[in-house]
Amino acid sequence: MSTETETYTERLRKVREAIDQILSGSQSWMLGNKQYTRATLSTLYDMEKRYAKLANQEQAAARGRGGRSRVRYIGF
């Protein structure tokens, strides 16, 4: 799925999967003669916090509770 159409809920799921993989011992690995390393846990925890907030806002908007009211009261 393209990141342009990916929801914050999906991104949050991917970040949590990456955290789980690191915690299970998959921080880095070798493929042939190249070494690959995942993001650090602190970076992933920061991303998780950010995406959790955005995913909650996204889900609230989908339920029709999308934040600010569009009604404006003008004093006379």
ABEGO torsion letter per residue (X at the ends): XBAAABBAAAAAAAAAAAAAAAAAGAABBBBEABBBBBBBAAAAAAAAAAAAAAAAAAAAAAAGBAEBBABBBBBX
